[in-house]
């Protein structure tokens, strides 16, 4: 069967529609940096995609011979796998293509400072330009997606440990030994001439259902939180509670590779609604790590959704989040999509809480009107009720602190 028909059937089954026109203003709403001129003195990356699958990656490495090049000399990234920021650049390019809803395209980014990249060009690709290798990669992706395997769910919840009496943050690596279930993030700082890892990670055993995953999380968190309390400490969550330490709640799924439809559903029904309860300076994290569509493929033929800030202080009551995550992924093909306006996307990055709360209510009504009532009552309503409960608590605390 020819590749065009294979892709068409896949998108039809998924109920996915690509945009008829590319709206480049979406990049501005997502706070993306754009450049008009290519700088031959800077590293560049070119990514070709099928949804979140990187079909091929190319790099431009300045050779220092000239400051002006009429032609960009690209080389395959496999020859430069150790390049600083390469993984982040690939993920950003795939997000750019997702923001513009280009399931088969090409994005060129230029590295500016550190791991920061700017968009130089984005375009759709026609099938006659797709190589045989890329076609085979697309077919393999679709076959992996359509395999009938048990879905699995996982999570890693980040937090900072705070000692109340000493009014001090305790580095995770100084507090406990690294193990499979409780450890620390790779982020490191120097403390008294030693490298320490401040951010703690809770990594419950995966489950074959949201309920089982949540049970595993409680079995891990409860004794640990009691131990912290007995020693005058507690786990702090949120987005950015201290200096430049950004905290997240990463939700994992196995045996289901990511598509633009999955990311759009998760952003629309989880990422944006949960933004209303974010605290501890969420705007800094959203630009750096918590972008909408923050999807990363994992080693289990699936992906992790990395948009959410840490729920570290709400773990005990967070079951509705995991239930909603599983419900969306298990019903992605059939679920209708509420497409947020660019003004709502802008409100997300600027943390305009009133606009986000209005979107939450819009989301609730849309889901109630467009899915089966039993699904709404079982998954959607408990999730949005939980968000509104946390929102009211936060509003009350803010008033009491005035």
C-alpha positions in Angstrom: 0.0 0.0 0.0 1.4 3.4 -0.9 2.5 5.7 1.9 -0.1 8.4 1.1 -2.9 5.9 1.7 -1.2 4.4 4.8 -0.9 7.9 6.3 -4.4 8.9 5.3 -6.0 5.8 6.9 -4.0 6.4 10.1 -5.2 10.0 10.4 -8.8 8.9 9.6 -8.7 6.3 12.4 -7.2 8.9 14.7 -9.8 11.5 13.7 -6.9 13.9 13.2 -7.0 16.8 10.8 -4.1 18.9 9.8 -4.6 22.7 9.3 -5.5 23.9 5.8 -3.4 27.0 6.5 -0.4 27.5 8.7 -1.0 30.2 11.3 2.5 31.4 12.2 1.1 33.8 14.8 0.8 30.6 17.0 4.5 30.8 17.5 4.3 34.2 19.0 1.5 33.0 21.4 3.8 30.2 22.5 6.6 32.7 23.2 8.8 31.3 20.5 11.8 33.3 19.4 12.0 33.8 15.6 14.9 35.0 13.5 14.8 36.2 9.9 18.5 35.8 8.9 20.7 32.7 9.2 23.9 33.3 11.2 26.7 31.2 9.7 28.6 31.6 12.9 26.0 29.7 15.0 25.1 26.0 15.2 21.8 25.1 13.6 19.6 22.0 13.6 17.1 20.8 11.0 14.5 18.3 12.0 12.1 16.4 9.7 9.1 14.9 11.4 6.0 12.7 11.3 4.0 13.9 14.3 6.5 13.6 17.3 8.7 11.1 15.5 12.0 12.7 14.3 12.5 11.1 10.9 15.9 12.6 10.3 18.0 15.2 12.1 20.7 17.3 10.4 23.2 19.8 11.9 25.1 22.8 10.7 28.4 23.2 12.5 30.4 26.5 11.8 33.9 25.7 10.6 35.2 29.2 11.3 36.5 29.5 7.7 34.1 32.2 6.6 31.4 34.4 8.2 29.2 34.3 5.1 28.0 31.1 3.4 25.7 31.0 0.4 24.8 27.4 1.1 24.2 25.7 4.4 26.3 22.5 4.7 24.2 20.1 6.6 25.4 16.8 8.1 23.5 14.0 9.8 23.2 14.4 13.5 24.3 10.8 14.1 27.8 12.0 13.5 27.5 14.7 16.2 25.4 12.9 18.9 27.4 14.5 21.7 26.5 18.1 20.8 25.4 20.2 23.7 21.7 20.9 23.7 21.0 18.5 20.8 18.1 16.6 22.5 16.5 19.8 23.6 16.8 21.3 20.1 15.1 18.2 18.6 12.3 18.4 21.1 11.8 22.1 20.5 11.7 21.6 16.7 9.0 18.9 17.1 7.0 21.3 19.4 7.2 24.0 16.8 5.8 21.7 14.1 3.1 20.7 16.6 2.2 24.3 17.4 1.7 24.9 13.6 -0.1 21.5 13.2 2.3 20.2 10.5 2.4 16.4 10.9 4.9 16.0 8.0 7.3 18.9 7.8 10.7 20.4 8.5 11.9 22.9 11.1 15.2 24.7 11.2 16.4 26.2 14.5 19.5 28.1 15.3 21.1 27.9 18.7 21.5 31.2 20.4 22.8 30.9 24.0 23.3 27.7 25.9 20.3 25.4 25.1 18.1 28.2 23.7 17.1 28.0 20.1 15.3 30.4 17.7 13.1 29.4 14.8 14.6 30.2 11.4 12.2 28.3 9.1 9.3 25.9 9.1 7.6 24.3 6.1 5.4 21.4 5.2 6.9 18.6 3.1 5.4 17.0 0.1 5.4 13.2 -0.1 7.5 13.1 -3.3 10.3 14.7 -1.3 10.2 12.1 1.5 13.0 9.6 1.2 12.6 5.8 1.3 14.2 5.7 4.7 11.7 8.3 6.0 8.8 6.4 4.5 9.9 3.2 6.2 10.2 5.1 9.5 6.7 6.5 9.1 5.3 3.0 8.5 7.2 1.6 11.5 5.7 4.4 13.7 2.2 3.7 12.5 2.7 -0.1 13.0 3.9 0.6 16.6 1.0 2.8 17.3 -1.5 0.2 16.0 0.0 -2.7 18.0 -2.5 -4.2 20.4 -0.6 -4.2 23.7 -1.5 -3.4 27.3 -1.1 0.2 28.1 1.1 1.0 31.1 1.1 4.2 33.2 3.9 5.8 35.2 5.0 9.2 36.7 7.8 11.0 38.3 6.9 13.8 40.7 9.5 16.4 41.5 9.8 18.5 44.7 12.1 20.4 47.0 12.6 19.4 50.7 12.3 22.2 53.1 13.3 22.2 56.8 10.9 24.5 58.7 12.9 25.3 61.9 16.2 25.8 60.0 14.4 27.8 57.3 16.6 25.9 54.8 16.2 23.9 51.6 17.8 20.4 51.9 19.4 18.9 48.8 17.8 15.6 47.9 21.2 14.0 47.3 22.3 15.1 50.8 19.2 13.6 52.4 18.9 10.1 51.0 20.6 7.5 48.8 19.6 7.3 45.2 17.3 4.3 44.4 14.9 3.3 41.7 11.8 4.7 43.4 13.1 7.8 45.3 16.0 9.7 44.0 16.9 13.0 42.5 16.8 14.9 39.3 20.0 15.5 37.2 20.0 19.2 38.0 23.1 20.0 40.0 24.7 22.8 42.0 27.9 23.4 43.9 27.4 23.4 47.7 30.5 23.7 50.0 32.7 22.6 47.1 30.6 19.5 46.5 28.2 18.7 43.7 24.6 18.2 45.0 21.3 17.5 43.4 18.5 19.6 45.0 15.4 18.3 43.3 13.9 15.1 44.7 12.0 12.7 42.4 9.3 10.3 43.4 9.1 7.4 40.9 6.3 5.0 41.7 6.2 1.6 40.1 4.2 1.7 36.8 0.7 0.3 36.7 -1.6 -1.1 34.1 -4.3 1.4 35.2 -4.4 4.9 36.6 -5.8 3.4 39.8 -2.9 1.0 40.2 -0.4 3.7 39.5 -2.0 6.0 42.1 -1.9 3.2 44.6 1.8 2.7 44.0 2.4 6.4 44.4 0.6 6.5 47.7 2.6 3.5 48.9 5.8 5.4 48.1 4.8 8.8 49.3 3.0 8.2 52.6 5.9 6.6 54.6 8.3 9.1 53.0 6.2 12.1 54.0 5.8 10.8 57.6 9.6 10.5 57.8 10.0 14.0 56.6 7.5 15.3 59.1 9.1 13.5 62.0 12.4 15.3 61.1 10.8 18.8 60.7 10.8 18.7 56.9 8.2 18.8 54.2 8.0 18.3 50.4 7.4 21.5 48.5 5.8 21.5 45.0 4.6 24.1 42.5 6.5 25.4 39.5 9.5 27.4 40.7 9.6 27.6 44.6 13.3 28.6 44.9 15.8 30.3 42.7 16.2 28.5 39.3 14.8 25.1 40.3 11.8 24.2 38.2 9.6 21.4 39.3 7.4 19.2 37.2 4.9 16.3 37.3 5.8 14.1 34.4 3.1 11.6 33.4 4.1 8.5 31.4 2.4 6.0 29.1 3.8 2.9 27.6 2.9 1.1 24.3 1.3 4.2 22.7 3.7 6.5 20.7 2.7 10.2 20.8 0.8 11.9 18.0 -0.3 15.5 17.7 -3.8 14.5 18.5 -2.7 13.1 21.9 -0.7 16.2 22.7 -3.5 18.5 21.7 -6.0 16.6 23.9 -3.7 16.6 26.9 -3.0 20.3 26.5 -6.6 21.2 26.0 -8.1 19.1 28.8 -5.3 18.8 31.4 -2.4 21.2 30.8 -4.4 24.4 30.3 -7.0 23.7 33.0 -4.4 22.8 35.6 -2.5 26.0 34.9 -5.1 27.9 36.9 -3.8 26.3 40.2 -0.1 26.9 39.4 1.9 28.8 42.0 5.5 29.7 42.8 6.2 31.8 39.7 4.8 29.5 37.0 5.7 31.8 34.1 9.4 31.2 34.3 8.9 27.4 34.2 6.4 27.5 31.4 8.9 29.2 29.1 11.8 27.0 30.1 10.4 23.5 30.7 6.6 23.6 31.0 5.6 24.5 27.4 2.4 23.3 26.0 3.0 20.1 24.0 6.0 19.2 26.1 6.2 15.6 24.9 9.2 13.2 25.1 9.3 9.7 23.7 10.3 7.1 26.3 12.0 3.7 26.1 8.6 1.8 26.4 7.1 2.6 23.0 5.3 5.5 24.6 5.9 9.0 25.9 5.9 11.3 28.9 3.8 14.5 29.1 6.0 17.1 30.8 3.9 20.2 30.8 2.6 20.1 34.3 4.2 21.7 37.4 4.7 19.6 40.5 1.7 18.4 42.4 4.1 17.6 45.3 1.8 19.1 47.9 -1.4 17.6 46.5 -0.3 14.0 46.0 -2.8 12.5 48.5 -5.8 13.8 46.6 -4.4 13.6 43.0 -6.1 10.5 41.8 -8.5 12.4 39.4 -5.4 13.7 37.5 -4.2 10.1 36.8 -7.7 8.9 35.9 -8.1 11.8 33.5 -4.7 11.2 31.9 -5.6 7.5 31.3 -9.1 8.3 30.0 -7.7 10.7 27.4 -5.0 8.4 26.2 -7.3 5.3 26.0 -10.0 7.3 24.1 -7.8 9.7 22.0 -9.2 8.6 18.6 -12.8 9.1 19.6 -12.5 12.2 21.7 -13.5 15.6 20.2 -10.9 18.3 20.5 -11.6 21.8 21.9 -9.0 24.0 20.3 -7.9 26.8 22.6 -7.7 30.3 21.1 -4.3 32.0 20.7 -5.4 34.4 23.5 -5.8 31.5 25.9 -2.4 30.1 24.9 -1.0 33.6 25.5 -2.8 33.6 28.9 -1.1 30.3 29.8 2.4 31.7 29.3 1.6 35.0 31.0 -0.4 33.2 33.8 -3.5 35.3 33.4 -5.5 33.4 36.0 -8.9 34.8 35.3 -8.7 33.9 31.6 -7.5 30.4 32.5 -10.3 29.9 35.0 -12.8 31.0 32.3 -11.2 28.4 30.0 -11.5 25.7 32.7 -15.3 26.4 32.8 -15.5 26.3 29.0 -13.6 23.0 29.0 -16.0 21.5 31.5 -19.1 22.5 29.5 -17.6 21.3 26.2 -16.8 17.9 27.6 -20.2 17.6 29.2 -21.9 18.4 25.9 -19.7 16.2 23.7 -18.9 12.9 25.5 -21.0 10.2 27.1 -22.5 11.1 30.5 -21.0 8.1 32.2 -17.5 9.1 31.1 -18.1 12.7 32.2 -19.3 11.6 35.6 -16.5 9.1 36.1 -13.5 11.0 34.8 -14.0 14.5 33.7 -16.2 16.0 36.4 -14.0 14.6 39.3 -10.9 16.1 37.7 -12.4 19.5 37.1 -14.0 19.5 40.6 -10.6 18.8 42.1 -9.0 21.7 40.1 -11.7 24.1 41.3 -11.3 22.9 44.8 -7.6 23.6 44.8 -8.3 27.0 43.1 -10.7 28.0 45.8 -8.2 27.0 48.5 -5.5 29.0 46.9 -7.8 32.0 46.5 -8.7 31.8 50.2 -5.1 31.5 51.3 -4.2 34.5 49.2 -6.9 36.6 50.9 -5.9 35.4 54.4 -2.3 36.5 53.6 -3.2 40.1 52.7 
